[in-house]
Amino acid sequence: MSNKPFDPLALDNQFCFALYSTSLAMTKMYKPLLAKIGLTYPQYLVMLVLWQEDGLSVNQIGEKLFLDSGTLTPLLKRIEAAGFITRQRSMEDERQVTISLTPIGQELKSKALEIPLQIMCASGLQPEALLNLRSQLNDVRGALHAHLATN
């Protein structure tokens, strides 16, 4: 064990860097898997939301993904151009846009089913450990959002 004092600004001591670098590795892992089904990682996240609950508004999707409509709209346009979704303006309120899966977008779900298992295997962790880690990360995210809301 080293006698060096703890350096709070050392890169390896940063929780944020551990999250950031893990996120980069995760995205790299997903890239070739998603390329096979014609999606990027952000598009995959949108599709996950819609596979769970179709016919959501842009705002509802944004809330689930923690994205604003300015970030989400160009992403949705690209998914629509690929033929996976349709965007429909509300008759009651033109500002509201509903996103729905096309039949091709619905079929894509079956092609994506193997991806989570491949990611889990690549992680080197057992399913229970991954579930615990995900739960802890969700708790951290919730605490950070709560802190941001009060400041």
N, C-alpha and C positions, 0 to 999 in steps of 0.2 A: 504494500500500500504506500502511496506517495505521501510525503510530508508537505506537499504544496498546499497552500490555503485554497479553499473553495473560491473560485472566481465566478461571481454571478453573471458576468458578461461573456464568459467563454461560450462559443457557439454550441459545443456539445452539451452544455448545461441548460440550454434553452428548450423549454417545453414547446414553444411555438415552432422552433426549427424541426423538432422531432415530428410534429404534425405536418408541417410543410413538406419535408423531405419524404415522409411516408405517403403523403397525398400525391406527390410527383411520381413515386414508384408505382403507386396504385393505378394512376392514370396511364402510365407506360404499359402496365400489365393488361389493362383493358383495351388499349388501342388495337392490337391485332385481332383480338376476339370480336370487337365491335365492327371492325372493318369488314369482317366476313358477312355481317348482316346489314351493312350499309349505314352505320350510325357512328357519330362521334360520341365521346363521353357525355358532354352536356345534352346532346339529343337523346341519349339513352336514359338519362335522368328524367327528362320530360316524358318519354315513353313509359317508364316505370310508373309514373304518376297516373298516366292515362290508362294503362293496363289495369291499374287498381280501381280507378274511377273515371269512366269516360264522360265526356260532355261537360268539362269544367270550363270556367271562365279563365282568361289570361291571369286575372288577379288571384284566383284560387290556386292556379298552378304556381304562380310566383310566391305565394305564401308558403306552399309546401316545400319549395326549393330554396327559399330565402333569396329570391331574385326579384329585381324591380322590372316593370314592364318594358323599360328601355333596353334592358339586357335580354329579356325574354322574347320580345317581338321579332328581332332578326333571326333568332334561333328557330322560332316557330315557322317563320317564312321558309327557311331552308328545309325543315321537316315536311312542310306542305309541298314544296317543290319536288321532294323525293317521293311524294304520293302516299305518305303514311298518315297524314291528318288533313282535316279541313278546318278552315277558320270561318265562322259565320257571325256576322254582326247581329246583335239583338234588335228585334223590331221595336221593343219597348224603350230601349236606351242604346243609341248608336255607339256610345262609348264602350259598351260591353261587347266583348268578342268571346264566343264559345268555341272551344277546341274539341273536335271529335275525331276518333279514329276512323280511318277508312278500312274497308275489308283487308287491304294489304297490310295496314298498320296492325290490325287485329291478328292476322296470320303471323306477323313478325314475332309475336310473343312466343310462339312455339320454338322458333329458331334461337331465341335468347335464353331458353330455359337452362341450358347447360353452363352458361357463363358464371352464375354465382358459385357453382360447385368447383369450377376451374379456379376461380379466385381464392376460394377457401383452401383448396389443396395447395396452391402456390404460397399461401400465407405461412404455411408451416405450423399453424395453430389448430388445435382441436375445436370442433364446433362450439362447445361450451365456453371455451376461452374467448372465441370470437364474439359470441353473444354478450359475454361480460364486458369485453372491451368496447363493443358498440354501445352498450348501456352507459358505461362510464363516459364515453365521448358525448353521448346525448346529454348527460347530466352537465358536463362542462359547457357544452353549447348553450344549454338552457340558462346556466348561471351567468355566462357572458352576456347573453341577450337581456337577461333581467338587470344586470349591472348597467348595460348601455341604456336601457329604458329609464333608469333612475338618474342618470347623469346627463 
